[in-house]
Amino acid sequence: MSVESAPLQGLTLYSHADDFRSHWIRYVLAEKQIKYNLILVDSDDEDLASLNPYNHLPMLIENDLKLFNTSIISEYIDDRYRQNKLYADAPMPRAEQRQYIWRFENDWLKLADIMLCHPDTLDAAAKVKAQKQLHDILISLTPLFQHFPYFMSEQFSILDCMLAPIFIRLKSMGVELPRQQCRPFYLYCQRVFSRPAFAKSMTLQEKNRYQEQIKPVEKHHV
């Protein structure tokens, strides 16, 4: 569906069919069980510029409100729709969540952008460097996934909604972690990928592309 013909009644999400930022917001919406209009478009869609000066996806529209920063979108959804809260209400843990999001955006997401770049604009040397950086970071941080069922928490949170779409794409990035050494990390991925909302949040294109990463989870639950 083109942007121009998109229905703007209620909550509308403009999303790429296979993009970790778009997936992050779709995962938030799925976990909170919110009904919305999903419009799949490409970031280079000419009509998108008329709504979004940065041509970024995802983009959320509700009534006269237009949001096109992923972290702002996720926090708005959680504040606007109070069921199944993903952000902490108390100031200190909420500030800690925001800081983690800021760190992930400035470190991990930028590396992912390099590795998942379109082949026409891919810098091979930069990709190899980014692969090693993310590989080494995740190995060093594996103990963080050992003590809690979710990221640094007993409860599923916005941080898991942000991280899962990146982790499901690790193989596409060319990042392979040693399974024995990183067992807590892989067990974490199993827990998050097996949540019903995660499958619900995926587009058909994503399900087809990442089904190999989901299969071990399905076997684990047989």
Accessible surface in RSA format (square Angstrom, percent):
REM  Atomic radii and reference values for relative SASA: ProtOr
REM  Chains: A
REM  Algorithm: Lee & Richards
REM  Probe-radius: 1.40
REM  Slices: 20
REM RES _ NUM      All-atoms   Total-Side   Main-Chain    Non-polar    All polar
REM                ABS   REL    ABS   REL    ABS   REL    ABS   REL    ABS   REL
RES MET A   1   138.51  71.7  76.42  50.6  62.09 147.8  92.48  78.6  46.02  61.0
RES SER A   2    52.21  44.1  41.60  55.5  10.60  24.4  36.21  77.1  15.99  22.4
RES VAL A   3     6.71   4.4   1.87   1.7   4.83  11.6   1.87   1.6   4.83  13.1
RES GLU A   4   140.72  80.8 103.60  78.4  37.11  88.4  37.29  72.1 103.43  84.4
RES SER A   5    75.00  63.4  47.57  63.5  27.43  63.2  52.06 110.9  22.94  32.1
RES ALA A   6    11.64  10.7   0.09   0.1  11.55  26.3   0.09   0.1  11.55  30.6
RES PRO A   7    56.33  41.1  45.65  41.6  10.68  38.8  56.33  46.5   0.00   0.0
RES LEU A   8    82.88  46.2  70.13  50.2  12.74  32.0  70.13  49.3  12.74  34.3
RES GLN A   9   155.57  87.0 148.41 108.5   7.16  17.0  59.87 127.4  95.71  72.6
RES GLY A  10    42.21  52.1   0.00   N/A  42.21  52.1  34.21  93.9   8.00  17.9
RES LEU A  11     8.24   4.6   2.30   1.6   5.93  14.9   2.30   1.6   5.93  16.0
RES THR A  12     0.01   0.0   0.01   0.0   0.00   0.0   0.00   0.0   0.01   0.0
RES LEU A  13     0.00   0.0   0.00   0.0   0.00   0.0   0.00   0.0   0.00   0.0
RES TYR A  14     0.54   0.3   0.54   0.3   0.00   0.0   0.00   0.0   0.54   0.7
RES SER A  15     0.00   0.0   0.00   0.0   0.00   0.0   0.00   0.0   0.00   0.0
RES HIS A  16    50.30  27.5  50.30  35.0   0.00   0.0  30.42  31.3  19.88  23.1
RES ALA A  17    21.15  19.4  19.40  29.9   1.75   4.0  19.40  27.3   1.75   4.6
RES ASP A  18    18.98  13.3   3.47   3.5  15.51  36.7   2.38   5.6  16.60  16.6
RES ASP A  19    34.26  24.0  29.58  29.4   4.69  11.1  11.95  28.1  22.31  22.2
RES PHE A  20     8.98   4.5   8.10   5.0   0.89   2.3   8.10   4.9   0.89   2.5
RES ARG A  21    56.64  23.8  56.64  28.9   0.00   0.0  13.63  18.6  43.01  26.1
RES SER A  22     0.00   0.0   0.00   0.0   0.00   0.0   0.00   0.0   0.00   0.0
RES HIS A  23     0.05   0.0   0.05   0.0   0.00   0.0   0.05   0.1   0.00   0.0
RES TRP A  24     2.21   0.9   2.21   1.1   0.00   0.0   2.21   1.2   0.00   0.0
RES ILE A  25     0.00   0.0   0.00   0.0   0.00   0.0   0.00   0.0   0.00   0.0
RES ARG A  26     2.60   1.1   2.21   1.1   0.39   0.9   2.21   3.0   0.39   0.2
RES TYR A  27     0.00   0.0   0.00   0.0   0.00   0.0   0.00   0.0   0.00   0.0
RES VAL A  28     0.00   0.0   0.00   0.0   0.00   0.0   0.00   0.0   0.00   0.0
RES LEU A  29     0.11   0.1   0.00   0.0   0.11   0.3   0.00   0.0   0.11   0.3
RES ALA A  30    10.65   9.8   3.50   5.4   7.15  16.3   7.63  10.7   3.02   8.0
RES GLU A  31    18.84  10.8  13.09   9.9   5.75  13.7   1.17   2.3  17.67  14.4
RES LYS A  32     0.00   0.0   0.00   0.0   0.00   0.0   0.00   0.0   0.00   0.0
RES GLN A  33   133.05  74.4 110.94  81.1  22.11  52.6  26.78  57.0 106.27  80.6
RES ILE A  34    17.54  10.0   5.52   4.1  12.02  29.0   9.08   6.5   8.47  23.0
RES LYS A  35   196.51  95.9 175.37 107.6  21.15  50.4 123.73 111.4  72.79  77.5
RES TYR A  36    63.89  29.8  30.95  17.6  32.95  85.7  24.99  18.8  38.90  48.0
RES ASN A  37    44.50  30.7  39.54  38.2   4.95  11.9   6.78  16.3  37.72  36.5
RES LEU A  38    71.12  39.6  44.37  31.7  26.75  67.2  44.37  31.2  26.75  72.0
RES ILE A  39     3.72   2.1   2.85   2.1   0.87   2.1   3.72   2.7   0.00   0.0
RES LEU A  40    74.77  41.6  60.04  43.0  14.73  37.0  60.49  42.5  14.27  38.4
RES VAL A  41    11.96   7.9   1.48   1.3  10.48  25.3  10.40   9.0   1.56   4.2
RES ASP A  42    81.91  57.4  79.15  78.8   2.76   6.5  13.06  30.7  68.85  68.7
RES SER A  43    54.26  45.9  51.48  68.7   2.78   6.4  18.67  39.8  35.59  49.9
RES ASP A  44   115.56  80.9  94.89  94.4  20.67  48.9  45.64 107.4  69.92  69.7
RES ASP A  45    34.88  24.4  25.87  25.8   9.00  21.3  11.59  27.3  23.29  23.2
RES GLU A  46   157.70  90.5 137.41 104.0  20.29  48.3  57.29 110.8 100.41  82.0
RES ASP A  47    36.31  25.4  33.55  33.4   2.76   6.5   3.39   8.0  32.92  32.8
RES LEU A  48     0.00   0.0   0.00   0.0   0.00   0.0   0.00   0.0   0.00   0.0
RES ALA A  49    53.54  49.2  39.36  60.7  14.17  32.2  39.65  55.8  13.88  36.8
RES SER A  50    91.78  77.6  51.95  69.3  39.84  91.8  54.77 116.6  37.01  51.8
RES LEU A  51    34.44  19.2  27.66  19.8   6.78  17.0  29.01  20.4   5.43  14.6
RES ASN A  52     0.09   0.1   0.00   0.0   0.09   0.2   0.00   0.0   0.09   0.1
RES PRO A  53   101.13  73.7  66.71  60.8  34.42 125.1  72.70  60.0  28.43 176.7
RES TYR A  54   139.30  65.0 122.67  69.8  16.63  43.3  79.60  59.8  59.70  73.6
RES ASN A  55    45.18  31.2  40.83  39.5   4.35  10.5  18.48  44.5  26.70  25.8
RES HIS A  56   102.14  55.8  99.92  69.5   2.23   5.7  61.36  63.2  40.78  47.5
RES LEU A  57    17.99  10.0   3.83   2.7  14.16  35.6   4.20   3.0  13.79  37.1
RES PRO A  58     1.39   1.0   0.90   0.8   0.49   1.8   0.90   0.7   0.49   3.0
RES MET A  59     0.00   0.0   0.00   0.0   0.00   0.0   0.00   0.0   0.00   0.0
RES LEU A  60     1.24   0.7   0.75   0.5   0.49   1.2   0.75   0.5   0.49   1.3
RES ILE A  61     2.85   1.6   2.84   2.1   0.02   0.0   2.85   2.1   0.00   0.0
RES GLU A  62    11.94   6.9   9.51   7.2   2.43   5.8   2.77   5.4   9.17   7.5
RES ASN A  63   115.26  79.5  91.41  88.3  23.85  57.4  33.56  80.8  81.70  79.0
RES ASP A  64   145.34 101.8 117.52 117.0  27.82  65.8  40.72  95.8 104.62 104.3
RES LEU A  65    67.78  37.7  63.15  45.2   4.62  11.6  66.46  46.7   1.32   3.5
RES LYS A  66    92.66  45.2  75.13  46.1  17.53  41.7  43.36  39.0  49.30  52.5
RES LEU A  67    26.59  14.8  24.89  17.8   1.69   4.3  26.59  18.7   0.00   0.0
RES PHE A  68    57.46  28.7  47.23  29.3  10.23  26.6  47.23  28.6  10.23  29.3
RES ASN A  69    68.88  47.5  64.75  62.6   4.13   9.9  16.60  40.0  52.28  50.5
RES THR A  70    11.47   8.2   8.34   8.5   3.13   7.5   2.02   2.7   9.45  14.3
RES SER A  71    23.53  19.9  22.54  30.1   0.99   2.3   9.80  20.9  13.72  19.2
RES ILE A  72    94.05  53.5  91.03  67.8   3.01   7.3  93.37  67.2   0.68   1.8
RES ILE A  73     0.00   0.0   0.00   0.0   0.00   0.0   0.00   0.0   0.00   0.0
RES SER A  74     0.00   0.0   0.00   0.0   0.00   0.0   0.00   0.0   0.00   0.0
RES GLU A  75    30.67  17.6  30.67  23.2   0.00   0.0  10.72  20.7  19.95  16.3
RES TYR A  76    52.50  24.5  46.67  26.6   5.83  15.2  43.13  32.4   9.37  11.5
RES ILE A  77     0.00   0.0   0.00   0.0   0.00   0.0   0.00   0.0   0.00   0.0
RES ASP A  78     0.00   0.0   0.00   0.0   0.00   0.0   0.00   0.0   0.00   0.0
RES ASP A  79    63.25  44.3  50.55  50.3  12.70  30.0  24.71  58.2  38.54  38.4
RES ARG A  80   118.12  49.6  97.79  49.8  20.33  48.4  28.49  38.9  89.62  54.3
RES TYR A  81    44.03  20.6  41.21  23.4   2.83   7.4  36.57  27.5   7.47   9.2
RES ARG A  82   134.41  56.4 123.53  63.0  10.88  25.9  63.52  86.8  70.90  43.0
RES GLN A  83    80.32  44.9  68.25  49.9  12.07  28.7  49.48 105.3  30.84  23.4
RES ASN A  84    75.58  52.1  55.03  53.2  20.55  49.5  24.85  59.8  50.72  49.0
RES LYS A  85    59.51  29.0  33.47  20.5  26.04  62.0  33.47  30.1  26.04  27.7
RES LEU A  86     9.65   5.4   5.39   3.9   4.26  10.7   7.21   5.1   2.45   6.6
RES TYR A  87     6.60   3.1   1.12   0.6   5.48  14.3   1.00   0.8   5.60   6.9
RES ALA A  88    25.94  23.9  14.72  22.7  11.22  25.5  25.44  35.8   0.50   1.3
RES ASP A  89    97.32  68.2  69.50  69.2  27.82  65.8  34.49  81.2  62.83  62.7
RES ALA A  90    51.08  47.0  42.87  66.2   8.22  18.7  48.59  68.4   2.50   6.6
RES PRO A  91   110.85  80.8 100.43  91.5  10.42  37.9 107.56  88.8   3.29  20.5
RES MET A  92   162.92  84.4 153.73 101.7   9.18  21.9 117.19  99.6  45.72  60.6
RES PRO A  93    57.04  41.6  53.34  48.6   3.70  13.4  56.11  46.3   0.92   5.7
RES ARG A  94    29.82  12.5  29.82  15.2   0.00   0.0  16.68  22.8  13.13   8.0
RES ALA A  95    54.94  50.5  48.92  75.5   6.02  13.7  50.53  71.2   4.41  11.7
RES GLU A  96    99.30  57.0  93.97  71.1   5.33  12.7  25.93  50.2  73.37  59.9
RES GLN A  97    22.52  12.6  22.45  16.4   0.07   0.2   8.52  18.1  14.00  10.6
RES ARG A  98   119.42  50.1 114.05  58.1   5.37  12.8  38.03  52.0  81.39  49.3
RES GLN A  99   113.88  63.7 108.77  79.5   5.11  12.2  20.78  44.2  93.11  70.6
RES TYR A 100    36.60  17.1  36.21  20.6   0.39   1.0  18.10  13.6  18.51  22.8
RES ILE A 101     6.27   3.6   6.27   4.7   0.00   0.0   6.27   4.5   0.00   0.0
RES TRP A 102   155.98  62.6 155.17  75.1   0.80   1.9 132.63  70.7  23.35  37.9
RES ARG A 103   121.86  51.2 120.99  61.7   0.86   2.1  20.18  27.6 101.67  61.6
RES PHE A 104     9.74   4.9   9.70   6.0   0.03   0.1   9.74   5.9   0.00   0.0
RES GLU A 105    44.79  25.7  41.14  31.1   3.65   8.7  15.53  30.0  29.26  23.9
RES ASN A 106    53.17  36.7  41.69  40.3  11.48  27.6  11.87  28.6  41.30  39.9
RES ASP A 107    68.08  47.7  62.44  62.1   5.65  13.4  14.74  34.7  53.34  53.2
RES TRP A 108     9.38   3.8   9.38   4.5   0.00   0.0   1.11   0.6   8.26  13.4
RES LEU A 109     1.44   0.8   1.44   1.0   0.00   0.0   1.44   1.0   0.00   0.0
RES LYS A 110   116.68  56.9 114.55  70.3   2.13   5.1  72.15  64.9  44.53  47.4
RES LEU A 111    16.48   9.2  16.48  11.8   0.00   0.0  16.48  11.6   0.00   0.0
RES ALA A 112     0.00   0.0   0.00   0.0   0.00   0.0   0.00   0.0   0.00   0.0
RES ASP A 113    58.45  40.9  48.35  48.1  10.10  23.9  27.51  64.7  30.94  30.9
RES ILE A 114    64.87  36.9  59.27  44.2   5.60  13.5  64.51  46.5   0.36   1.0
RES MET A 115     5.27   2.7   0.00   0.0   5.27  12.6   0.00   0.0   5.27   7.0
RES LEU A 116    61.57  34.3  32.99  23.6  28.58  71.8  37.32  26.2  24.25  65.2
RES CYS A 117    45.83  34.7  30.74  34.3  15.09  35.5   8.97  22.7  36.86  39.7
RES HIS A 118   114.13  62.4 103.73  72.1  10.40  26.6  77.09  79.5  37.04  43.1
RES PRO A 119   107.64  78.4  87.84  80.1  19.80  72.0  88.60  73.2  19.04 118.3
RES ASP A 120   124.04  86.9  87.25  86.8  36.78  87.0  28.64  67.4  95.40  95.1
RES THR A 121    99.28  70.6  73.36  74.4  25.92  61.8  76.11 102.2  23.16  35.0
RES LEU A 122    59.89  33.4  34.73  24.8  25.17  63.3  34.79  24.4  25.10  67.6
RES ASP A 123    82.09  57.5  73.71  73.4   8.37  19.8  29.44  69.3  52.64  52.5
RES ALA A 124    71.57  65.8  65.64 101.3   5.93  13.5  66.90  94.2   4.67  12.4
RES ALA A 125    78.06  71.8  62.29  96.1  15.77  35.9  70.52  99.3   7.54  20.0
RES ALA A 126    31.35  28.8  24.03  37.1   7.31  16.6  29.50  41.5   1.85   4.9
RES LYS A 127    50.13  24.5  50.13  30.8   0.00   0.0  11.74  10.6  38.39  40.9
RES VAL A 128    96.78  63.7  95.89  86.8   0.89   2.1  95.89  83.3   0.89   2.4
RES LYS A 129   141.90  69.2 135.16  82.9   6.74  16.1  83.53  75.2  58.37  62.2
RES ALA A 130     0.82   0.8   0.43   0.7   0.39   0.9   0.59   0.8   0.23   0.6
RES GLN A 131    37.33  20.9  37.02  27.1   0.30   0.7   9.28  19.7  28.05  21.3
RES LYS A 132   134.77  65.7 129.10  79.2   5.67  13.5 102.76  92.5  32.01  34.1
RES GLN A 133    78.86  44.1  74.03  54.1   4.83  11.5  24.53  52.2  54.33  41.2
RES LEU A 134     0.49   0.3   0.49   0.3   0.00   0.0   0.49   0.3   0.00   0.0
RES HIS A 135    53.90  29.5  53.90  37.5   0.00   0.0  39.06  40.3  14.84  17.3
RES ASP A 136    59.45  41.6  53.27  53.0   6.18  14.6  29.82  70.2  29.63  29.5
RES ILE A 137    49.59  28.2  47.29  35.2   2.31   5.6  49.56  35.7   0.04   0.1
RES LEU A 138     0.07   0.0   0.07   0.0   0.00   0.0   0.07   0.0   0.00   0.0
RES ILE A 139    37.06  21.1  30.74  22.9   6.31  15.2  30.74  22.1   6.31  17.1
RES SER A 140    77.46  65.5  49.51  66.1  27.95  64.4  50.57 107.7  26.90  37.7
RES LEU A 141    54.25  30.2  53.56  38.3   0.69   1.7  54.25  38.1   0.00   0.0
RES THR A 142     8.17   5.8   8.17   8.3   0.00   0.0   8.17  11.0   0.00   0.0
RES PRO A 143    70.45  51.3  69.83  63.7   0.63   2.3  70.27  58.0   0.19   1.2
RES LEU A 144    52.74  29.4  50.51  36.1   2.23   5.6  51.93  36.5   0.82   2.2
RES PHE A 145     2.98   1.5   0.17   0.1   2.81   7.3   0.52   0.3   2.46   7.0
RES GLN A 146   115.27  64.5  87.19  63.7  28.09  66.9  15.55  33.1  99.73  75.6
RES HIS A 147   131.13  71.7 105.05  73.0  26.09  66.7  73.11  75.3  58.03  67.5
RES PHE A 148    70.75  35.4  65.96  40.9   4.79  12.5  68.80  41.7   1.95   5.6
RES PRO A 149    42.59  31.0  38.45  35.0   4.15  15.1  41.98  34.7   0.62   3.8
RES TYR A 150    35.13  16.4  34.84  19.8   0.29   0.7  12.80   9.6  22.33  27.5
RES PHE A 151     2.68   1.3   1.69   1.0   0.99   2.6   1.72   1.0   0.96   2.7
RES MET A 152    72.13  37.4  51.72  34.2  20.41  48.6  49.68  42.2  22.45  29.7
RES SER A 153    30.96  26.2  26.76  35.7   4.20   9.7  17.41  37.1  13.55  19.0
RES GLU A 154   107.39  61.7  94.47  71.5  12.92  30.8  45.96  88.9  61.43  50.2
RES GLN A 155   131.42  73.5 130.85  95.6   0.57   1.4  51.34 109.3  80.08  60.7
RES PHE A 156    24.09  12.1  10.97   6.8  13.12  34.1  10.97   6.7  13.12  37.5
RES SER A 157     8.33   7.0   8.29  11.1   0.04   0.1   7.21  15.4   1.11   1.6
RES ILE A 158     0.00   0.0   0.00   0.0   0.00   0.0   0.00   0.0   0.00   0.0
RES LEU A 159     7.97   4.4   7.97   5.7   0.00   0.0   7.97   5.6   0.00   0.0
RES ASP A 160     0.00   0.0   0.00   0.0   0.00   0.0   0.00   0.0   0.00   0.0
RES CYS A 161     0.00   0.0   0.00   0.0   0.00   0.0   0.00   0.0   0.00   0.0
RES MET A 162     1.53   0.8   0.00   0.0   1.53   3.6   0.00   0.0   1.53   2.0
RES LEU A 163     0.00   0.0   0.00   0.0   0.00   0.0   0.00   0.0   0.00   0.0
RES ALA A 164     0.47   0.4   0.00   0.0   0.47   1.1   0.47   0.7   0.00   0.0
RES PRO A 165     0.02   0.0   0.02   0.0   0.00   0.0   0.02   0.0   0.00   0.0
RES ILE A 166     1.37   0.8   1.37   1.0   0.00   0.0   1.37   1.0   0.00   0.0
RES PHE A 167     7.91   4.0   0.97   0.6   6.94  18.1   0.97   0.6   6.94  19.9
RES ILE A 168     0.06   0.0   0.00   0.0   0.06   0.1   0.03   0.0   0.03   0.1
RES ARG A 169     1.79   0.8   1.79   0.9   0.00   0.0   0.11   0.2   1.68   1.0
RES LEU A 170    14.66   8.2  14.63  10.5   0.03   0.1  14.63  10.3   0.03   0.1
RES LYS A 171   106.60  52.0  92.65  56.8  13.95  33.2  72.29  65.1  34.32  36.6
RES SER A 172    48.81  41.2  20.73  27.7  28.08  64.7  22.11  47.1  26.70  37.4
RES MET A 173     0.00   0.0   0.00   0.0   0.00   0.0   0.00   0.0   0.00   0.0
RES GLY A 174    47.74  58.9   0.00   N/A  47.74  58.9  26.60  73.0  21.14  47.3
RES VAL A 175     6.54   4.3   0.00   0.0   6.54  15.7   2.35   2.0   4.19  11.4
RES GLU A 176   109.70  63.0  97.05  73.4  12.65  30.1  56.97 110.2  52.73  43.1
RES LEU A 177     4.15   2.3   0.76   0.5   3.39   8.5   1.24   0.9   2.91   7.8
RES PRO A 178    52.60  38.3  39.39  35.9  13.21  48.0  52.19  43.1   0.42   2.6
RES ARG A 179   145.45  61.1 136.34  69.5   9.11  21.7  66.55  91.0  78.90  47.8
RES GLN A 180   153.83  86.0 140.10 102.4  13.73  32.7  66.16 140.8  87.68  66.5
RES GLN A 181   110.83  62.0  87.99  64.3  22.84  54.4  42.67  90.8  68.16  51.7
RES CYS A 182     0.00   0.0   0.00   0.0   0.00   0.0   0.00   0.0   0.00   0.0
RES ARG A 183   133.37  56.0 133.04  67.8   0.34   0.8  30.72  42.0 102.66  62.2
RES PRO A 184    26.68  19.4  24.06  21.9   2.62   9.5  26.62  22.0   0.06   0.4
RES PHE A 185     1.70   0.9   1.70   1.1   0.00   0.0   1.70   1.0   0.00   0.0
RES TYR A 186    41.18  19.2  40.35  23.0   0.83   2.2  35.20  26.5   5.98   7.4
RES LEU A 187    56.64  31.5  55.84  40.0   0.80   2.0  55.84  39.2   0.80   2.1
RES TYR A 188     0.84   0.4   0.84   0.5   0.00   0.0   0.84   0.6   0.00   0.0
RES CYS A 189     9.92   7.5   9.64  10.7   0.29   0.7   6.45  16.3   3.47   3.7
RES GLN A 190    40.69  22.8  40.29  29.4   0.40   1.0  11.49  24.5  29.20  22.1
RES ARG A 191    82.94  34.8  75.39  38.4   7.55  18.0  46.11  63.0  36.82  22.3
RES VAL A 192     0.43   0.3   0.43   0.4   0.00   0.0   0.43   0.4   0.00   0.0
RES PHE A 193    15.37   7.7  10.19   6.3   5.18  13.5  10.19   6.2   5.18  14.8
RES SER A 194    38.93  32.9  13.06  17.4  25.88  59.6   9.66  20.6  29.27  41.0
RES ARG A 195    60.79  25.5  57.54  29.3   3.25   7.7  13.18  18.0  47.61  28.9
RES PRO A 196   118.67  86.5 104.83  95.6  13.84  50.3 114.40  94.5   4.26  26.5
RES ALA A 197    12.65  11.6   8.96  13.8   3.69   8.4  11.28  15.9   1.37   3.6
RES PHE A 198     0.18   0.1   0.18   0.1   0.00   0.0   0.18   0.1   0.00   0.0
RES ALA A 199    48.84  44.9  48.37  74.6   0.48   1.1  48.84  68.8   0.00   0.0
RES LYS A 200   145.93  71.2 117.91  72.3  28.01  66.7  86.58  77.9  59.35  63.2
RES SER A 201     3.89   3.3   0.00   0.0   3.89   9.0   2.48   5.3   1.41   2.0
RES MET A 202    13.60   7.0   2.86   1.9  10.73  25.6   0.50   0.4  13.10  17.4
RES THR A 203    11.95   8.5   4.11   4.2   7.84  18.7  11.95  16.0   0.00   0.0
RES LEU A 204   135.46  75.4 126.00  90.1   9.47  23.8 127.07  89.2   8.39  22.6
RES GLN A 205    77.93  43.6  68.76  50.2   9.17  21.8  31.76  67.6  46.16  35.0
RES GLU A 206     0.00   0.0   0.00   0.0   0.00   0.0   0.00   0.0   0.00   0.0
RES LYS A 207    92.35  45.1  87.79  53.9   4.56  10.9  41.51  37.4  50.84  54.1
RES ASN A 208    89.85  62.0  79.77  77.1  10.08  24.3  24.17  58.2  65.69  63.5
RES ARG A 209   138.86  58.3 110.84  56.5  28.02  66.7  32.38  44.3 106.47  64.5
RES TYR A 210     4.22   2.0   4.22   2.4   0.00   0.0   0.23   0.2   4.00   4.9
RES GLN A 211    96.29  53.8  94.29  68.9   2.00   4.8  21.32  45.4  74.96  56.9
RES GLU A 212    99.07  56.9  96.19  72.8   2.88   6.9  39.15  75.7  59.91  48.9
RES GLN A 213    37.90  21.2  26.88  19.6  11.02  26.2  27.71  59.0  10.20   7.7
RES ILE A 214    26.75  15.2  26.75  19.9   0.00   0.0  26.75  19.3   0.00   0.0
RES LYS A 215   104.48  51.0 104.18  63.9   0.29   0.7  49.59  44.6  54.88  58.5
RES PRO A 216    60.41  44.0  54.45  49.6   5.96  21.7  57.50  47.5   2.91  18.1
RES VAL A 217     6.61   4.3   6.61   6.0   0.00   0.0   6.61   5.7   0.00   0.0
RES GLU A 218   102.66  58.9  94.38  71.4   8.28  19.7  41.52  80.3  61.14  49.9
RES LYS A 219   152.01  74.2 138.38  84.9  13.64  32.5  84.57  76.1  67.44  71.8
RES HIS A 220   109.67  59.9  79.63  55.3  30.04  76.9  46.73  48.2  62.94  73.2
RES HIS A 221   117.85  64.4  84.59  58.8  33.26  85.1  64.83  66.8  53.03  61.7
RES VAL A 222   163.02 107.3 101.08  91.5  61.94 149.3 128.58 111.7  34.44  93.4
END  Absolute sums over single chains surface
CHAIN  1 A    11744.9       9870.4       1874.5       6503.5       5241.4
END  Absolute sums over all chains
TOTAL         11744.9       9870.4       1874.5       6503.5       5241.4
